[in-house]
Amino acid sequence: MKRWQELASAVILAWAMALGAPGSAAAQTKPAQAKPEGEMRFALYVTLAPAWFDPGEAVLGNLTPFWVLYALHDALVKPMPGNRMAPSLAESWTVSPDQRVYEFILRKGVKFHNGDPFTAEDVAFSFKRAKGAQLQEKVKEVVIVDPHKVQFVLHQPWPDFMAYYGTLASAAGWIVPKRYVEQVGDDGFKKHPIGLGPYKFVSNKPGLELVMEANEGYWRKVPSVKRIVYQSIPEATTRLAMLNRGEVDVAYLLDESLAKTVQNDPKLKLAFSGGIGTYYLDFFDMWDPKSPWADQRVRKAASLAIDRQALSQAETLGASKPNGNIVLRGFEYGLPIDPDPYDPARAKKLLAEAGYPNGFDAGDLHPFPPYFTTGEAIGGYLGAIGIKTRMRTMERAAFFAALGTKKLKGVCMCITAAYGNASTRMSDMVPTSGSLAYGGYPDIDELYQRQLGEMDTAKREAMLHQIQKTLHERTRFAPIYDYFWASGIGPRVEEVSLMKIDPYPWSAPLEDVRLKRP
């Protein structure tokens, strides 16, 4: 017996050393993760909205809130480096044979910033708060099996459930603490959000500044930077000036001239990110048979009038990639379509064939805020073939309100940044029922509705490809390019984490950003 105990002790000791037990050689050689240090400041180009602090306020298809959500909050499944649908708060998930039940196994031992444990109760509560009628209508019930297992039971099989729940197509999978929200209310939560993310809320100057501090208990890894500050700086020249003075470390969204300034400054670094937003012309008046835009030849003329490569060079130093589709090439079910060539001569010929040899007054041109210089360039291209427009600029919130209530007239230089797949990408503006659609085609409506319930991936792909092909043939839109934009990076930054998640426009994951250490 004594000999057996000695052998057992030796085996246990060997295993302990192999696994890095305290005092073992393996443990002594494993580097300890450094404590968070320093402060990293980001200059944002839009006004910080308190609604972004709450995943429950995020609207389907709007990517902007994830700027904050990736910092303060976490999701069951989310895009991460190398995986557009990575397990996070959910260690794994399975789908039932009838494809009606999605079961998630939750990560154990995770706590909210206030110390409350994360459980399935929070998952069910967060889903019920999420905006997006399509998701809510498809889910029959959320079943809490136990504190670390939750099931979503659908009314019927729906192939896009994970595209909405596990990507940035919605924020329904991003989790808030049930007990805390019920205690402080929705308004109280936006004043002091509590989450599961790599950073904790410290303070907020409404519309101006958000200060966050590292969550050293974050399950994935301890953040490298102690404090992160977001500042709203609407003027690009001011963002660059602050970067030069060392007042910020990252200046987002610099135009071509400012980007060249950064490029020529040895102290600074120029970085490009984006790829999720596609610019396109939407012809709001095309559904009026009396409008010139009702003629496909006129819409095609507008598309041929745009020199996409020159526009990319002028606006983004050539980083933006011309596209002939509003769906990204890398998306599931995406159909690669080459962009229309720059051919003003053919454009004028088409206008003449349509009865407008001298062009026409097309009314208002609405550029997506804050990309007004690109809107001016588009207006110039259209004017060169005789399509006269008046540019109408609006503040971002006012633009979204007018766009969503179908109050805009004329033509829009719009942007879609909807995540997921080809179906979710088109959901807002292709079917007649889409929240941003000013009209639609009955045959496309019927095909789009059918593919929503098609569980055979090959058949579904064929349907979605046919929709994209038909949209192109009819010039429903005039896609321009997939937008990549320049940012300036200061000398203190070691890792800015741009494009680690591809496509995604801002620094993420934020626990991966690093400052240079002395």
Secondary structure, 3 states (H helix, E strand, C coil): CHHHHHHHHHHHHHHHHHCCCCCCHHHHHCCCCCCCEEEEEEEECCCECHHHHCHHHCCCCCCCCHHHHHHHCCECEEEECCEEEEECCEEEEEECCCCCEEEEEECCCCECCCCCECCHHHHHHHHHHCCCHHHHHHEEEEEEEECCEEEEEECCCCCCHHHHHCCCCCCCCECCCHHHHHHHHHHHHHHCCCCCCCEEEEEEECECEEEEEECCCCCCCCCCEEEEEEEECCCHHHHHHHHHCCCCCEEEEECHHHHHHHHCCCCCEEEEEEEEEEEEEEEHHHHCCCCHHHCHHHHHHHHHCCCHHHHHHHHHCCCCEECCCCCCCCCCCCCCCCCCCCCHHHHHHHHHHCCCCCCEEEEEEEECCCCHHHHHHHHHHHHHCCEEEEECCCCHHHHHHHHHCCCCCCEEEEEECCCCCHHHHHCCCCCCCCCCCCCCCHHHHHHHHHHCCCCCHHHHHHHHHHHHHHHHHCCCEEEEEEEEEEEEECCCEEECCCCCCCCECCCCCHHHCEECCC
